[in-house]
C-alpha cells in the first residue's frame, strides 16, 4: 500500500510531499524534512556532525 503525506507549507522548507519509503526527520525547530533512503542513511551515520538540529 502506498501512502502520501502532504505537509503544511509552514511545516517544512523542503518538499511538502512525502511518500512510502521516504524518511521523515523533525528538527528542533519543529520543521520537518523528508529524505530518500540513501541520503537518510548517509546523514544518520553521524547526524550531529552533519545536521546538529536533528531530533533522534
Buried (B, 14 or more C-beta within 10 A) or exposed (E): EEEEEEBEEEEBEEEBEBEEEBBEBBBEEEBBBBBEEEEBEEBBEEBEEEBEEBEE
